[in-house]
C-alpha cells in the first residue's frame, strides 16, 4: 500500500515554505510592492535641454587656485610702526658749501622771467568798501589728519517662502560628490547597492546585488581628471568567489583592452574615451556636453561595443513616490542597447540604467540615494504587522 500524506502535513509543509520565503525575500518583496512600475518604453518628450557637465570637487578647487603662487616665507612684525626720518634742512643762507679750504661762494639765483604786459580789461563795478579789519596774529596750527570712517553695509536678508523650503525633491548644485550611495531595484524584485567613491585622482564604483540565491558583484576602478574617467580595471564576481568570473583590463599606453574569463582572455584595440558598463553613465554625468561627441566604446566582461549615444529627450520618473526629471541617453550596437536616465537636479546621477543584449534585459531603477552622507531619496519603511 502506498503511504498517503495527511492534509495537515501538507498544510504545515506549505506554511513552513511560505515562512522561509518571506524571511529570505521579505525586504525585496516589500520593495517590489512599494515600487512604482515603469513600462519598458516610458513616454519620452523632445527636449531643448543639454546635458551640462559637472566639476569634480578636487579639480574645482585646483581651478580656483590656478596661478596663485604659495608663499616661501611669512614675516610678522610686532610693535608700533617706525617713525619716518625728518627731511634734510634746507639752506637759507645765500651761500653754498664749497670744497674744504676754499672760501664759500655766493649762490647766484637765476634771473626771473620778465612779467608779461598787463592785458587791458574792462573795469569791474566797484563794491562797497567795508572798514579794514585787523586780523590777530596766531601761531600756525599743524595740519589735521583726516580719518575716514567706513560703515559696513547692512546684510541682505532673503525671505524664502515656507512652501519653497519644504520641497520634496531638492535641487542640488556644486561640485560632483565624492561619495554617492544608491540602492537600485533590478527587474523590480532584486536589490543592488552601488557606491561611488572619489579620492584625489582615483575613483571606484562598486555594485553588489543578489537574485534568486545568486550573488553578483562588479567593480570599476581607475583614474579621474579634467577629461573625466579613465578606467583601469573592471571585474565581475559570482557568489563571493575569490576568482573573478570576468576581468577587463585597460592598457592605455599600448591602446589595447583585454576582456573575458581570466583563462580565456581576448584583446581588442582601445579607443580614446572608452568606458566599462558602469563607468559609462558616470562619464556622461561628469562630462556631459563637454564631450566632443556621444559615441563611446563600451566594454563588458565578454564583449566590446562602439555605441553611438544620442540624447533622445526627457521624461519624469517616479522614484519612491518622488517625481524626478531625467534626460535620456540611448545607444545601440547590433543587438545590444543601452539607456541611461540622468537626473540634472541630482548631479546628472544615473537613476535608471537599462541594457538589453538581445537575450536578457537588465533594468536598474533607483529607490534610495545619498550624496556625501545626505539622503535625498528614501524608500518607505515596511509597515509593522497587526498583532
C-alpha beads as a LAMMPS data file, in Angstrom:
LAMMPS data file: protein, C-alpha beads

387 atoms
386 bonds

1 atom types
1 bond types

-500.0 500.0 xlo xhi
-500.0 500.0 ylo yhi
-500.0 500.0 zlo zhi

Masses

1 110.0

Atoms # bond

1 1 1 0.000 0.000 0.000
2 1 1 1.223 3.485 -0.793
3 1 1 1.634 5.863 2.137
4 1 1 -0.743 8.782 1.968
5 1 1 0.201 12.246 3.240
6 1 1 -2.306 13.748 5.571
7 1 1 -3.803 17.172 4.720
8 1 1 -2.435 18.589 7.968
9 1 1 1.109 17.590 6.975
10 1 1 0.741 19.261 3.563
11 1 1 -0.614 22.435 5.144
12 1 1 2.275 22.528 7.607
13 1 1 4.782 21.971 4.790
14 1 1 3.347 24.792 2.687
15 1 1 3.216 27.124 5.679
16 1 1 6.857 26.412 6.503
17 1 1 7.856 27.073 2.898
18 1 1 5.993 30.388 2.798
19 1 1 7.562 31.496 6.079
20 1 1 11.015 30.627 4.753
21 1 1 10.463 32.610 1.545
22 1 1 9.066 35.571 3.483
23 1 1 12.046 35.599 5.834
24 1 1 14.599 35.458 2.998
25 1 1 12.815 37.665 0.454
26 1 1 10.618 39.831 2.646
27 1 1 12.544 43.068 2.096
28 1 1 12.755 42.503 -1.641
29 1 1 9.068 41.664 -1.881
30 1 1 8.228 44.814 0.080
31 1 1 10.335 46.911 -2.326
32 1 1 8.561 45.327 -5.266
33 1 1 5.177 46.090 -3.658
34 1 1 6.107 49.720 -2.935
35 1 1 7.865 50.309 -6.251
36 1 1 6.006 52.228 -8.943
37 1 1 6.225 50.044 -12.039
38 1 1 7.788 51.586 -15.145
39 1 1 6.930 50.440 -18.602
40 1 1 9.686 49.302 -20.944
41 1 1 9.149 52.405 -23.081
42 1 1 8.180 55.357 -20.842
43 1 1 6.817 58.446 -22.511
44 1 1 9.863 60.481 -23.593
45 1 1 9.245 64.058 -24.672
46 1 1 11.510 66.043 -27.021
47 1 1 13.743 68.387 -25.047
48 1 1 15.742 71.546 -25.715
49 1 1 17.906 70.949 -22.642
50 1 1 21.542 69.981 -22.954
51 1 1 23.465 67.687 -20.667
52 1 1 25.658 70.069 -18.678
53 1 1 28.894 68.644 -17.290
54 1 1 29.830 68.681 -13.623
55 1 1 33.073 69.738 -11.949
56 1 1 34.861 67.397 -9.559
57 1 1 35.415 68.821 -6.088
58 1 1 39.205 68.479 -6.078
59 1 1 39.600 69.817 -9.614
60 1 1 37.254 72.733 -8.865
61 1 1 39.494 73.877 -6.003
62 1 1 42.583 73.472 -8.178
63 1 1 40.970 75.585 -10.905
64 1 1 40.195 78.366 -8.410
65 1 1 43.786 78.317 -7.092
66 1 1 45.367 78.236 -10.556
67 1 1 48.010 80.949 -10.976
68 1 1 48.353 81.630 -7.219
69 1 1 51.910 81.015 -6.040
70 1 1 52.434 79.740 -2.483
71 1 1 54.400 81.947 -0.069
72 1 1 58.018 80.942 0.560
73 1 1 58.190 82.872 3.855
74 1 1 55.880 84.886 6.040
75 1 1 57.212 87.857 8.009
76 1 1 55.393 89.142 11.084
77 1 1 56.426 92.457 12.728
78 1 1 55.310 93.266 16.263
79 1 1 55.164 96.726 17.853
80 1 1 54.484 100.242 16.604
81 1 1 55.492 101.218 13.078
82 1 1 58.807 103.106 12.749
83 1 1 58.685 106.925 12.695
84 1 1 59.889 108.256 9.326
85 1 1 63.054 110.320 9.423
86 1 1 62.798 114.131 9.227
87 1 1 63.630 115.662 5.842
88 1 1 67.033 117.267 5.420
89 1 1 67.183 121.008 6.349
90 1 1 67.002 123.498 3.520
91 1 1 69.846 126.031 3.404
92 1 1 68.549 129.562 3.953
93 1 1 71.852 131.357 3.522
94 1 1 72.778 132.770 0.194
95 1 1 75.962 130.781 0.185
96 1 1 76.672 127.234 -0.923
97 1 1 79.124 124.874 0.680
98 1 1 82.460 124.828 -1.043
99 1 1 85.321 122.428 -1.084
100 1 1 87.411 122.136 2.109
101 1 1 89.801 125.043 2.462
102 1 1 88.039 127.202 -0.129
103 1 1 86.015 130.314 0.739
104 1 1 82.261 129.971 0.432
105 1 1 80.844 131.014 -2.903
106 1 1 77.648 133.023 -3.157
107 1 1 74.698 131.395 -4.823
108 1 1 73.517 133.419 -7.749
109 1 1 69.831 132.915 -8.246
110 1 1 68.695 132.513 -11.825
111 1 1 67.158 135.593 -13.402
112 1 1 63.415 135.839 -13.084
113 1 1 61.481 135.873 -16.320
114 1 1 60.035 139.191 -17.332
115 1 1 56.410 139.610 -16.421
116 1 1 54.103 139.865 -19.441
117 1 1 52.459 143.235 -20.010
118 1 1 49.057 143.533 -18.402
119 1 1 46.107 142.946 -20.686
120 1 1 43.502 145.660 -20.884
121 1 1 40.419 144.691 -19.034
122 1 1 37.006 146.132 -18.546
123 1 1 36.775 147.748 -15.117
124 1 1 34.517 145.794 -12.820
125 1 1 31.794 147.526 -10.880
126 1 1 33.004 148.839 -7.548
127 1 1 31.698 147.043 -4.475
128 1 1 31.056 148.956 -1.281
129 1 1 34.204 149.249 0.765
130 1 1 33.979 147.946 4.323
131 1 1 36.163 149.198 7.082
132 1 1 39.508 147.447 7.300
133 1 1 39.675 144.506 9.720
134 1 1 42.751 143.775 11.740
135 1 1 43.445 140.054 11.981
136 1 1 45.040 138.746 15.124
137 1 1 48.403 137.075 14.653
138 1 1 48.488 133.497 15.866
139 1 1 50.875 130.599 15.660
140 1 1 50.106 128.282 12.693
141 1 1 48.479 125.061 13.811
142 1 1 49.689 121.680 12.480
143 1 1 47.583 120.188 9.698
144 1 1 44.874 117.871 10.920
145 1 1 44.875 114.208 9.876
146 1 1 41.639 113.133 8.213
147 1 1 40.230 109.832 9.449
148 1 1 37.779 108.060 7.153
149 1 1 35.073 106.092 8.908
150 1 1 33.704 103.245 6.762
151 1 1 30.315 101.930 7.726
152 1 1 29.794 98.294 6.643
153 1 1 26.721 97.700 4.501
154 1 1 23.702 96.170 6.100
155 1 1 23.366 92.409 5.384
156 1 1 20.721 91.472 2.865
157 1 1 18.143 89.050 4.185
158 1 1 16.238 86.972 1.651
159 1 1 12.923 85.700 2.871
160 1 1 12.157 82.239 1.464
161 1 1 8.513 81.201 1.459
162 1 1 7.708 78.247 3.666
163 1 1 6.423 76.273 0.699
164 1 1 9.824 76.506 -1.051
165 1 1 11.745 75.098 1.922
166 1 1 9.568 72.023 2.089
167 1 1 10.297 70.800 -1.437
168 1 1 10.148 67.036 -1.641
169 1 1 12.839 66.890 -4.324
170 1 1 15.843 69.113 -3.506
171 1 1 17.775 70.682 -6.370
172 1 1 21.487 70.158 -5.842
173 1 1 24.305 72.334 -7.127
174 1 1 28.043 72.485 -6.683
175 1 1 30.916 70.052 -7.322
176 1 1 30.281 66.388 -8.054
177 1 1 30.072 64.440 -4.750
178 1 1 32.987 62.394 -3.514
179 1 1 30.622 59.751 -2.140
180 1 1 27.374 58.513 -3.679
181 1 1 25.261 55.645 -2.348
182 1 1 22.394 54.353 -4.495
183 1 1 20.057 51.411 -3.957
184 1 1 18.685 50.055 -7.225
185 1 1 15.796 47.688 -7.758
186 1 1 16.683 45.239 -10.554
187 1 1 13.798 43.872 -12.595
188 1 1 11.500 45.004 -9.803
189 1 1 12.488 42.161 -7.441
190 1 1 16.236 42.207 -6.641
191 1 1 18.027 44.871 -4.642
192 1 1 21.516 46.110 -5.595
193 1 1 23.637 48.736 -3.867
194 1 1 26.068 50.965 -5.733
195 1 1 28.870 53.019 -4.185
196 1 1 30.778 55.789 -5.964
197 1 1 33.985 56.919 -4.268
198 1 1 36.454 59.569 -5.424
199 1 1 39.777 60.079 -3.650
200 1 1 42.007 62.629 -5.349
201 1 1 42.784 61.355 -8.849
202 1 1 41.277 57.900 -8.335
203 1 1 37.718 56.593 -8.398
204 1 1 35.902 53.346 -7.581
205 1 1 32.416 52.137 -8.474
206 1 1 31.187 49.084 -6.554
207 1 1 27.870 47.342 -7.228
208 1 1 26.640 44.395 -5.150
209 1 1 23.372 42.583 -5.771
210 1 1 21.676 39.214 -5.447
211 1 1 18.899 37.457 -7.343
212 1 1 17.329 34.025 -6.735
213 1 1 20.159 32.949 -4.447
214 1 1 22.917 34.145 -6.798
215 1 1 25.236 36.962 -5.696
216 1 1 26.752 39.354 -8.216
217 1 1 29.477 41.925 -7.655
218 1 1 31.012 44.398 -10.096
219 1 1 33.884 46.812 -9.570
220 1 1 35.167 49.593 -11.831
221 1 1 38.341 51.419 -10.828
222 1 1 40.628 53.893 -12.490
223 1 1 41.743 57.496 -12.736
224 1 1 39.727 60.686 -12.844
225 1 1 40.864 64.001 -14.253
226 1 1 39.903 67.012 -16.377
227 1 1 38.643 64.695 -19.142
228 1 1 36.529 62.585 -16.807
229 1 1 37.026 58.887 -16.125
230 1 1 39.777 56.656 -17.457
231 1 1 39.121 53.103 -16.204
232 1 1 41.964 50.720 -15.475
233 1 1 40.119 47.554 -14.476
234 1 1 36.582 46.166 -14.489
235 1 1 35.863 42.958 -12.548
236 1 1 32.813 40.754 -12.082
237 1 1 32.474 38.134 -9.333
238 1 1 29.813 35.493 -8.733
239 1 1 28.665 34.068 -5.390
240 1 1 31.525 35.772 -3.497
241 1 1 34.167 33.519 -5.005
242 1 1 37.698 34.980 -4.826
243 1 1 38.439 34.308 -8.504
244 1 1 36.660 36.736 -10.868
245 1 1 34.174 35.459 -13.408
246 1 1 35.118 38.154 -15.928
247 1 1 38.032 40.580 -15.975
248 1 1 38.634 43.651 -18.151
249 1 1 41.985 45.480 -18.166
250 1 1 42.587 48.770 -19.981
251 1 1 46.158 49.226 -21.252
252 1 1 46.148 52.892 -22.291
253 1 1 49.856 53.196 -23.259
254 1 1 49.526 50.185 -25.590
255 1 1 45.986 51.220 -26.650
256 1 1 44.667 47.718 -26.019
257 1 1 41.924 46.272 -23.846
258 1 1 41.708 42.637 -22.715
259 1 1 38.428 41.087 -21.563
260 1 1 36.707 37.771 -20.902
261 1 1 37.201 34.921 -18.454
262 1 1 40.650 35.084 -16.833
263 1 1 41.735 31.884 -18.599
264 1 1 40.190 32.876 -21.952
265 1 1 41.156 36.486 -22.448
266 1 1 40.640 38.348 -25.703
267 1 1 42.215 41.613 -26.834
268 1 1 40.866 44.476 -28.914
269 1 1 42.041 47.972 -29.877
270 1 1 41.318 50.523 -27.171
271 1 1 39.644 53.722 -28.334
272 1 1 40.162 57.085 -26.667
273 1 1 37.433 57.745 -24.105
274 1 1 36.455 54.055 -23.737
275 1 1 34.473 53.051 -20.639
276 1 1 33.158 49.910 -18.977
277 1 1 29.469 49.213 -18.436
278 1 1 29.207 51.091 -15.126
279 1 1 31.707 53.897 -15.646
280 1 1 29.971 54.925 -18.908
281 1 1 26.908 56.606 -17.292
282 1 1 29.146 58.394 -14.785
283 1 1 31.360 59.639 -17.610
284 1 1 28.267 61.151 -19.222
285 1 1 27.236 62.611 -15.850
286 1 1 30.623 64.291 -15.356
287 1 1 31.450 65.429 -18.891
288 1 1 28.050 65.972 -20.491
289 1 1 28.198 68.339 -23.451
290 1 1 31.960 68.829 -22.935
291 1 1 32.456 65.516 -24.753
292 1 1 33.370 66.001 -28.431
293 1 1 30.566 63.560 -29.316
294 1 1 28.481 60.899 -27.616
295 1 1 29.971 57.909 -29.475
296 1 1 31.721 55.720 -26.922
297 1 1 33.450 52.349 -26.790
298 1 1 31.793 50.336 -24.008
299 1 1 33.465 47.158 -22.714
300 1 1 31.619 44.458 -20.773
301 1 1 33.100 41.330 -19.280
302 1 1 32.511 39.406 -22.516
303 1 1 32.464 41.879 -25.414
304 1 1 33.369 45.360 -26.594
305 1 1 30.937 47.693 -28.353
306 1 1 31.259 51.008 -30.162
307 1 1 27.984 52.706 -29.267
308 1 1 26.773 55.998 -30.794
309 1 1 24.708 57.507 -27.971
310 1 1 22.125 60.199 -28.549
311 1 1 20.136 62.467 -26.240
312 1 1 16.621 61.446 -27.264
313 1 1 14.612 63.621 -24.854
314 1 1 13.428 63.896 -21.287
315 1 1 10.944 62.129 -19.057
316 1 1 9.891 62.167 -15.421
317 1 1 10.341 59.043 -13.321
318 1 1 8.505 58.361 -10.076
319 1 1 11.109 57.051 -7.643
320 1 1 9.989 56.047 -4.130
321 1 1 6.983 58.347 -4.517
322 1 1 9.025 61.353 -5.768
323 1 1 8.879 62.653 -9.326
324 1 1 12.386 63.156 -10.718
325 1 1 13.009 64.780 -14.158
326 1 1 15.593 62.931 -16.263
327 1 1 17.401 63.302 -19.562
328 1 1 17.549 60.076 -21.581
329 1 1 20.667 58.934 -23.438
330 1 1 20.130 55.988 -25.748
331 1 1 22.592 53.980 -27.797
332 1 1 22.673 50.665 -29.627
333 1 1 25.186 48.344 -31.286
334 1 1 23.934 45.319 -33.209
335 1 1 21.681 43.543 -30.677
336 1 1 22.965 45.488 -27.683
337 1 1 21.016 48.524 -26.480
338 1 1 21.710 50.911 -23.576
339 1 1 19.550 53.581 -21.940
340 1 1 20.810 55.949 -19.242
341 1 1 18.321 58.156 -17.378
342 1 1 20.332 61.031 -15.853
343 1 1 18.822 63.423 -13.281
344 1 1 20.119 67.004 -13.930
345 1 1 18.916 68.192 -10.499
346 1 1 20.985 65.466 -8.818
347 1 1 24.431 65.948 -10.411
348 1 1 23.278 64.010 -13.525
349 1 1 23.089 60.860 -11.418
350 1 1 22.023 57.776 -13.440
351 1 1 18.777 56.980 -11.596
352 1 1 17.888 54.326 -14.156
353 1 1 20.220 52.079 -16.186
354 1 1 18.662 49.771 -18.744
355 1 1 20.514 47.380 -21.032
356 1 1 19.369 44.718 -23.461
357 1 1 21.773 42.239 -25.078
358 1 1 19.163 40.501 -27.194
359 1 1 18.789 37.662 -24.700
360 1 1 18.071 39.329 -21.364
361 1 1 17.050 42.791 -20.170
362 1 1 18.685 44.368 -17.127
363 1 1 16.691 47.244 -15.652
364 1 1 18.041 49.091 -12.595
365 1 1 15.863 51.788 -11.012
366 1 1 16.958 53.900 -8.018
367 1 1 14.887 53.662 -4.847
368 1 1 17.375 55.246 -2.417
369 1 1 20.006 57.976 -2.994
370 1 1 22.514 59.717 -0.694
371 1 1 25.202 62.280 -1.610
372 1 1 28.155 62.615 0.784
373 1 1 26.033 61.060 3.526
374 1 1 22.952 63.269 2.936
375 1 1 19.874 61.295 1.883
376 1 1 17.802 62.871 -0.893
377 1 1 15.681 59.829 -1.787
378 1 1 14.484 57.314 0.792
379 1 1 12.299 54.274 0.339
380 1 1 9.302 53.712 2.560
381 1 1 9.844 51.531 5.615
382 1 1 7.826 48.301 5.837
383 1 1 4.700 48.604 7.956
384 1 1 4.548 46.550 11.119
385 1 1 2.117 43.679 11.052
386 1 1 -1.011 43.875 13.153
387 1 1 -0.831 41.611 16.128

Bonds

1 1 1 2
2 1 2 3
3 1 3 4
4 1 4 5
5 1 5 6
6 1 6 7
7 1 7 8
8 1 8 9
9 1 9 10
10 1 10 11
11 1 11 12
12 1 12 13
13 1 13 14
14 1 14 15
15 1 15 16
16 1 16 17
17 1 17 18
18 1 18 19
19 1 19 20
20 1 20 21
21 1 21 22
22 1 22 23
23 1 23 24
24 1 24 25
25 1 25 26
26 1 26 27
27 1 27 28
28 1 28 29
29 1 29 30
30 1 30 31
31 1 31 32
32 1 32 33
33 1 33 34
34 1 34 35
35 1 35 36
36 1 36 37
37 1 37 38
38 1 38 39
39 1 39 40
40 1 40 41
41 1 41 42
42 1 42 43
43 1 43 44
44 1 44 45
45 1 45 46
46 1 46 47
47 1 47 48
48 1 48 49
49 1 49 50
50 1 50 51
51 1 51 52
52 1 52 53
53 1 53 54
54 1 54 55
55 1 55 56
56 1 56 57
57 1 57 58
58 1 58 59
59 1 59 60
60 1 60 61
61 1 61 62
62 1 62 63
63 1 63 64
64 1 64 65
65 1 65 66
66 1 66 67
67 1 67 68
68 1 68 69
69 1 69 70
70 1 70 71
71 1 71 72
72 1 72 73
73 1 73 74
74 1 74 75
75 1 75 76
76 1 76 77
77 1 77 78
78 1 78 79
79 1 79 80
80 1 80 81
81 1 81 82
82 1 82 83
83 1 83 84
84 1 84 85
85 1 85 86
86 1 86 87
87 1 87 88
88 1 88 89
89 1 89 90
90 1 90 91
91 1 91 92
92 1 92 93
93 1 93 94
94 1 94 95
95 1 95 96
96 1 96 97
97 1 97 98
98 1 98 99
99 1 99 100
100 1 100 101
101 1 101 102
102 1 102 103
103 1 103 104
104 1 104 105
105 1 105 106
106 1 106 107
107 1 107 108
108 1 108 109
109 1 109 110
110 1 110 111
111 1 111 112
112 1 112 113
113 1 113 114
114 1 114 115
115 1 115 116
116 1 116 117
117 1 117 118
118 1 118 119
119 1 119 120
120 1 120 121
121 1 121 122
122 1 122 123
123 1 123 124
124 1 124 125
125 1 125 126
126 1 126 127
127 1 127 128
128 1 128 129
129 1 129 130
130 1 130 131
131 1 131 132
132 1 132 133
133 1 133 134
134 1 134 135
135 1 135 136
136 1 136 137
137 1 137 138
138 1 138 139
139 1 139 140
140 1 140 141
141 1 141 142
142 1 142 143
143 1 143 144
144 1 144 145
145 1 145 146
146 1 146 147
147 1 147 148
148 1 148 149
149 1 149 150
150 1 150 151
151 1 151 152
152 1 152 153
153 1 153 154
154 1 154 155
155 1 155 156
156 1 156 157
157 1 157 158
158 1 158 159
159 1 159 160
160 1 160 161
161 1 161 162
162 1 162 163
163 1 163 164
164 1 164 165
165 1 165 166
166 1 166 167
167 1 167 168
168 1 168 169
169 1 169 170
170 1 170 171
171 1 171 172
172 1 172 173
173 1 173 174
174 1 174 175
175 1 175 176
176 1 176 177
177 1 177 178
178 1 178 179
179 1 179 180
180 1 180 181
181 1 181 182
182 1 182 183
183 1 183 184
184 1 184 185
185 1 185 186
186 1 186 187
187 1 187 188
188 1 188 189
189 1 189 190
190 1 190 191
191 1 191 192
192 1 192 193
193 1 193 194
194 1 194 195
195 1 195 196
196 1 196 197
197 1 197 198
198 1 198 199
199 1 199 200
200 1 200 201
201 1 201 202
202 1 202 203
203 1 203 204
204 1 204 205
205 1 205 206
206 1 206 207
207 1 207 208
208 1 208 209
209 1 209 210
210 1 210 211
211 1 211 212
212 1 212 213
213 1 213 214
214 1 214 215
215 1 215 216
216 1 216 217
217 1 217 218
218 1 218 219
219 1 219 220
220 1 220 221
221 1 221 222
222 1 222 223
223 1 223 224
224 1 224 225
225 1 225 226
226 1 226 227
227 1 227 228
228 1 228 229
229 1 229 230
230 1 230 231
231 1 231 232
232 1 232 233
233 1 233 234
234 1 234 235
235 1 235 236
236 1 236 237
237 1 237 238
238 1 238 239
239 1 239 240
240 1 240 241
241 1 241 242
242 1 242 243
243 1 243 244
244 1 244 245
245 1 245 246
246 1 246 247
247 1 247 248
248 1 248 249
249 1 249 250
250 1 250 251
251 1 251 252
252 1 252 253
253 1 253 254
254 1 254 255
255 1 255 256
256 1 256 257
257 1 257 258
258 1 258 259
259 1 259 260
260 1 260 261
261 1 261 262
262 1 262 263
263 1 263 264
264 1 264 265
265 1 265 266
266 1 266 267
267 1 267 268
268 1 268 269
269 1 269 270
270 1 270 271
271 1 271 272
272 1 272 273
273 1 273 274
274 1 274 275
275 1 275 276
276 1 276 277
277 1 277 278
278 1 278 279
279 1 279 280
280 1 280 281
281 1 281 282
282 1 282 283
283 1 283 284
284 1 284 285
285 1 285 286
286 1 286 287
287 1 287 288
288 1 288 289
289 1 289 290
290 1 290 291
291 1 291 292
292 1 292 293
293 1 293 294
294 1 294 295
295 1 295 296
296 1 296 297
297 1 297 298
298 1 298 299
299 1 299 300
300 1 300 301
301 1 301 302
302 1 302 303
303 1 303 304
304 1 304 305
305 1 305 306
306 1 306 307
307 1 307 308
308 1 308 309
309 1 309 310
310 1 310 311
311 1 311 312
312 1 312 313
313 1 313 314
314 1 314 315
315 1 315 316
316 1 316 317
317 1 317 318
318 1 318 319
319 1 319 320
320 1 320 321
321 1 321 322
322 1 322 323
323 1 323 324
324 1 324 325
325 1 325 326
326 1 326 327
327 1 327 328
328 1 328 329
329 1 329 330
330 1 330 331
331 1 331 332
332 1 332 333
333 1 333 334
334 1 334 335
335 1 335 336
336 1 336 337
337 1 337 338
338 1 338 339
339 1 339 340
340 1 340 341
341 1 341 342
342 1 342 343
343 1 343 344
344 1 344 345
345 1 345 346
346 1 346 347
347 1 347 348
348 1 348 349
349 1 349 350
350 1 350 351
351 1 351 352
352 1 352 353
353 1 353 354
354 1 354 355
355 1 355 356
356 1 356 357
357 1 357 358
358 1 358 359
359 1 359 360
360 1 360 361
361 1 361 362
362 1 362 363
363 1 363 364
364 1 364 365
365 1 365 366
366 1 366 367
367 1 367 368
368 1 368 369
369 1 369 370
370 1 370 371
371 1 371 372
372 1 372 373
373 1 373 374
374 1 374 375
375 1 375 376
376 1 376 377
377 1 377 378
378 1 378 379
379 1 379 380
380 1 380 381
381 1 381 382
382 1 382 383
383 1 383 384
384 1 384 385
385 1 385 386
386 1 386 387
